[in-house]
Amino acid sequence: MKSPKYHLYLTEKEHHLLIQALIDLKNKLLNDGRYTDAVDEVIIKVLKNTKKKIRTS
């Protein structure tokens, strides 16, 4: 059974804050000597995301 997909609709500012938070988390994990594989995957997914304009009513 497939897991459900979720979509996030973020403003430009929210997108920037999300990337900064993920980078900060990755740096903290590196300083603690822990693995960063999961965070790396999320960062790549967020950066590969295409920007789509949606209409709100």
The first five atom37 places (N, CA, C, CB, O) and aatype in JSON, in Angstrom:
{
  "aatype": [12, 11, 15, 14, 11, 18, 8, 10, 18, 10, 16, 6, 11, 6, 8, 8, 10, 10, 9, 5, 0, 10, 9, 3, 10, 11, 2, 11, 10, 10, 2, 3, 7, 1, 18, 16, 3, 0, 19, 3, 6, 19, 9, 9, 11, 19, 10, 11, 2, 16, 11, 11, 11, 9, 1, 16, 15],
  "atom_mask": [
    [1, 1, 1, 1, 1],
    [1, 1, 1, 1, 1],
    [1, 1, 1, 1, 1],
    [1, 1, 1, 1, 1],
    [1, 1, 1, 1, 1],
    [1, 1, 1, 1, 1],
    [1, 1, 1, 1, 1],
    [1, 1, 1, 1, 1],
    [1, 1, 1, 1, 1],
    [1, 1, 1, 1, 1],
    [1, 1, 1, 1, 1],
    [1, 1, 1, 1, 1],
    [1, 1, 1, 1, 1],
    [1, 1, 1, 1, 1],
    [1, 1, 1, 1, 1],
    [1, 1, 1, 1, 1],
    [1, 1, 1, 1, 1],
    [1, 1, 1, 1, 1],
    [1, 1, 1, 1, 1],
    [1, 1, 1, 1, 1],
    [1, 1, 1, 1, 1],
    [1, 1, 1, 1, 1],
    [1, 1, 1, 1, 1],
    [1, 1, 1, 1, 1],
    [1, 1, 1, 1, 1],
    [1, 1, 1, 1, 1],
    [1, 1, 1, 1, 1],
    [1, 1, 1, 1, 1],
    [1, 1, 1, 1, 1],
    [1, 1, 1, 1, 1],
    [1, 1, 1, 1, 1],
    [1, 1, 1, 1, 1],
    [1, 1, 1, 0, 1],
    [1, 1, 1, 1, 1],
    [1, 1, 1, 1, 1],
    [1, 1, 1, 1, 1],
    [1, 1, 1, 1, 1],
    [1, 1, 1, 1, 1],
    [1, 1, 1, 1, 1],
    [1, 1, 1, 1, 1],
    [1, 1, 1, 1, 1],
    [1, 1, 1, 1, 1],
    [1, 1, 1, 1, 1],
    [1, 1, 1, 1, 1],
    [1, 1, 1, 1, 1],
    [1, 1, 1, 1, 1],
    [1, 1, 1, 1, 1],
    [1, 1, 1, 1, 1],
    [1, 1, 1, 1, 1],
    [1, 1, 1, 1, 1],
    [1, 1, 1, 1, 1],
    [1, 1, 1, 1, 1],
    [1, 1, 1, 1, 1],
    [1, 1, 1, 1, 1],
    [1, 1, 1, 1, 1],
    [1, 1, 1, 1, 1],
    [1, 1, 1, 1, 1]
  ],
  "atom_positions": [
    [[0.83, -1.18, 0.0], [0.0, 0.0, 0.0], [0.88, 1.25, 0.0], [-0.95, -0.01, 1.22], [1.82, 1.37, 0.79]],
    [[0.57, 2.18, -0.9], [1.34, 3.41, -1.0], [0.99, 4.34, 0.15], [1.08, 4.09, -2.34], [-0.15, 4.41, 0.6]],
    [[2.0, 5.06, 0.61], [1.74, 6.06, 1.63], [1.21, 7.32, 0.95], [3.02, 6.37, 2.47], [1.58, 7.6, -0.19]],
    [[0.35, 8.07, 1.62], [-0.24, 9.25, 0.98], [0.81, 10.33, 0.74], [-1.38, 9.8, 1.83], [1.78, 10.45, 1.48]],
    [[0.59, 11.11, -0.31], [1.48, 12.23, -0.61], [0.89, 13.5, -0.01], [1.69, 12.38, -2.14], [-0.33, 13.69, 0.01]],
    [[1.76, 14.34, 0.46], [1.34, 15.61, 1.03], [1.96, 16.74, 0.24], [1.73, 15.7, 2.52], [3.08, 16.62, -0.25]],
    [[1.24, 17.84, 0.11], [1.71, 19.01, -0.62], [1.76, 20.19, 0.32], [0.81, 19.31, -1.84], [0.83, 20.42, 1.1]],
    [[2.84, 20.93, 0.25], [2.98, 22.15, 1.02], [2.93, 23.33, 0.07], [4.31, 22.15, 1.85], [3.63, 23.35, -0.95]],
    [[2.13, 24.29, 0.39], [2.06, 25.52, -0.39], [2.69, 26.61, 0.46], [0.57, 25.88, -0.81], [2.11, 27.07, 1.44]],
    [[3.89, 27.03, 0.06], [4.67, 27.97, 0.85], [4.88, 29.27, 0.08], [6.01, 27.37, 1.24], [4.97, 29.28, -1.15]],
    [[4.94, 30.35, 0.83], [5.32, 31.62, 0.23], [6.84, 31.61, 0.05], [4.86, 32.84, 1.12], [7.53, 30.7, 0.52]],
    [[7.36, 32.6, -0.62], [8.8, 32.69, -0.85], [9.55, 32.78, 0.49], [9.14, 33.91, -1.74], [10.59, 32.15, 0.66]],
    [[9.01, 33.55, 1.41], [9.64, 33.71, 2.72], [9.61, 32.39, 3.5], [8.93, 34.82, 3.52], [10.61, 32.03, 4.12]],
    [[8.49, 31.69, 3.48], [8.38, 30.4, 4.18], [9.33, 29.37, 3.58], [6.94, 29.88, 4.12], [9.94, 28.59, 4.31]],
    [[9.47, 29.38, 2.26], [10.39, 28.48, 1.57], [11.82, 28.73, 2.02], [10.27, 28.65, 0.04], [12.57, 27.79, 2.29]],
    [[12.19, 30.0, 2.11], [13.53, 30.37, 2.55], [13.76, 29.93, 4.0], [13.74, 31.9, 2.41], [14.82, 29.39, 4.32]],
    [[12.77, 30.16, 4.87], [12.9, 29.77, 6.27], [13.03, 28.26, 6.43], [11.72, 30.28, 7.07], [13.78, 27.79, 7.28]],
    [[12.3, 27.51, 5.62], [12.37, 26.05, 5.66], [13.77, 25.57, 5.3], [11.33, 25.44, 4.72], [14.32, 24.7, 5.97]],
    [[14.34, 26.12, 4.25], [15.68, 25.72, 3.83], [16.7, 26.09, 4.9], [16.06, 26.4, 2.49], [17.58, 25.28, 5.21]],
    [[16.59, 27.28, 5.48], [17.51, 27.7, 6.54], [17.41, 26.78, 7.75], [17.23, 29.14, 6.95], [18.43, 26.43, 8.34]],
    [[16.19, 26.4, 8.13], [16.01, 25.52, 9.28], [16.62, 24.14, 9.02], [14.52, 25.38, 9.62], [17.22, 23.55, 9.92]],
    [[16.46, 23.63, 7.81], [17.04, 22.33, 7.48], [18.57, 22.39, 7.48], [16.54, 21.87, 6.12], [19.22, 21.45, 7.93]],
    [[19.13, 23.48, 6.98], [20.59, 23.63, 6.97], [21.11, 23.74, 8.4], [21.01, 24.88, 6.15], [22.14, 23.16, 8.73]],
    [[20.4, 24.49, 9.26], [20.79, 24.6, 10.66], [20.75, 23.24, 11.36], [19.89, 25.59, 11.4], [21.64, 22.91, 12.14]],
    [[19.7, 22.45, 11.07], [19.59, 21.11, 11.64], [20.74, 20.23, 11.17], [18.25, 20.48, 11.26], [21.31, 19.47, 11.96]],
    [[21.08, 20.32, 9.89], [22.18, 19.52, 9.35], [23.5, 19.9, 10.03], [22.3, 19.71, 7.82], [24.28, 19.02, 10.38]],
    [[23.74, 21.19, 10.21], [24.97, 21.64, 10.88], [25.03, 21.14, 12.32], [25.07, 23.16, 10.84], [26.1, 20.75, 12.8]],
    [[23.9, 21.17, 13.01], [23.86, 20.68, 14.39], [24.17, 19.19, 14.45], [22.48, 20.96, 15.02], [24.92, 18.75, 15.32]],
    [[23.6, 18.43, 13.53], [23.86, 16.99, 13.49], [25.33, 16.71, 13.18], [22.97, 16.32, 12.45], [25.93, 15.8, 13.76]],
    [[25.92, 17.48, 12.27], [27.33, 17.3, 11.95], [28.21, 17.6, 13.15], [27.73, 18.21, 10.77], [29.18, 16.88, 13.4]],
    [[27.88, 18.65, 13.9], [28.66, 18.99, 15.08], [28.56, 17.91, 16.15], [28.21, 20.32, 15.65], [29.5, 17.7, 16.91]],
    [[27.41, 17.23, 16.22], [27.22, 16.16, 17.19], [27.79, 14.83, 16.7], [25.74, 16.0, 17.49], [27.79, 13.86, 17.45]],
    [[28.27, 14.78, 15.47], [28.84, 13.57, 14.92], [27.8, 12.54, 14.51], [0.0, 0.0, 0.0], [28.07, 11.34, 14.5]],
    [[26.6, 13.01, 14.16], [25.52, 12.1, 13.79], [25.32, 12.12, 12.28], [24.21, 12.47, 14.51], [25.85, 12.99, 11.58]],
    [[24.56, 11.15, 11.78], [24.3, 11.04, 10.34], [23.32, 12.12, 9.88], [23.75, 9.65, 10.0], [22.42, 12.52, 10.61]],
    [[23.52, 12.59, 8.65], [22.67, 13.65, 8.1], [21.96, 13.2, 6.83], [23.51, 14.9, 7.8], [21.45, 14.03, 6.08]],
    [[21.91, 11.91, 6.57], [21.34, 11.39, 5.33], [19.88, 11.81, 5.13], [21.44, 9.88, 5.31], [19.51, 12.24, 4.05]],
    [[19.07, 11.68, 6.17], [17.65, 12.0, 6.05], [17.44, 13.49, 5.78], [16.89, 11.59, 7.32], [16.61, 13.86, 4.96]],
    [[18.21, 14.32, 6.47], [18.08, 15.77, 6.27], [18.55, 16.15, 4.88], [18.89, 16.53, 7.33], [17.96, 17.02, 4.24]],
    [[19.6, 15.51, 4.39], [20.1, 15.76, 3.04], [19.02, 15.47, 2.0], [21.35, 14.92, 2.76], [18.82, 16.23, 1.05]],
    [[18.32, 14.35, 2.18], [17.26, 13.98, 1.23], [16.13, 15.0, 1.22], [16.7, 12.6, 1.57], [15.6, 15.34, 0.16]],
    [[15.76, 15.49, 2.39], [14.68, 16.48, 2.47], [15.12, 17.79, 1.84], [14.26, 16.72, 3.94], [14.34, 18.43, 1.13]],
    [[16.36, 18.2, 2.07], [16.87, 19.43, 1.47], [16.83, 19.32, -0.06], [18.32, 19.73, 1.95], [16.43, 20.26, -0.74]],
    [[17.25, 18.19, -0.59], [17.24, 17.99, -2.04], [15.82, 18.05, -2.58], [17.9, 16.65, -2.41], [15.58, 18.67, -3.62]],
    [[14.88, 17.41, -1.89], [13.48, 17.44, -2.34], [12.92, 18.85, -2.33], [12.62, 16.53, -1.46], [12.2, 19.24, -3.24]],
    [[13.25, 19.62, -1.3], [12.73, 20.99, -1.22], [13.34, 21.85, -2.32], [13.04, 21.61, 0.17], [12.65, 22.66, -2.93]],
    [[14.63, 21.68, -2.58], [15.29, 22.5, -3.59], [14.88, 22.12, -5.01], [16.79, 22.4, -3.44], [14.87, 22.97, -5.9]],
    [[14.55, 20.83, -5.24], [14.13, 20.4, -6.57], [12.68, 20.79, -6.86], [14.29, 18.9, -6.7], [12.25, 20.76, -8.02]],
    [[11.94, 21.15, -5.84], [10.54, 21.47, -6.01], [10.36, 22.63, -6.98], [9.9, 21.81, -4.65], [11.04, 23.66, -6.88]],
    [[9.46, 22.45, -7.93], [9.19, 23.53, -8.87], [8.18, 24.48, -8.27], [8.69, 22.98, -10.21], [7.29, 24.08, -7.52]],
    [[8.31, 25.72, -8.6], [7.4, 26.73, -8.09], [6.17, 26.77, -8.99], [8.08, 28.12, -8.0], [6.29, 26.91, -10.21]],
    [[5.02, 26.66, -8.39], [3.78, 26.71, -9.14], [2.92, 27.85, -8.59], [3.02, 25.36, -9.07], [2.82, 28.04, -7.38]],
    [[2.33, 28.56, -9.49], [1.42, 29.62, -9.08], [0.03, 29.03, -8.97], [1.44, 30.81, -10.08], [-0.44, 28.33, -9.87]],
    [[-0.63, 29.31, -7.87], [-1.98, 28.83, -7.7], [-2.89, 30.02, -7.45], [-2.08, 27.81, -6.55], [-2.48, 31.05, -6.92]],
    [[-4.13, 29.85, -7.85], [-5.11, 30.9, -7.64], [-5.88, 30.63, -6.37], [-6.05, 31.02, -8.84], [-6.32, 29.51, -6.11]],
    [[-6.06, 31.66, -5.59], [-6.88, 31.55, -4.4], [-8.06, 32.47, -4.57], [-6.1, 31.89, -3.12], [-7.94, 33.56, -5.12]],
    [[-9.18, 32.02, -4.09], [-10.36, 32.88, -4.24], [-10.81, 33.42, -2.91], [-11.49, 32.12, -4.89], [-11.79, 34.16, -2.84]]
  ]
}
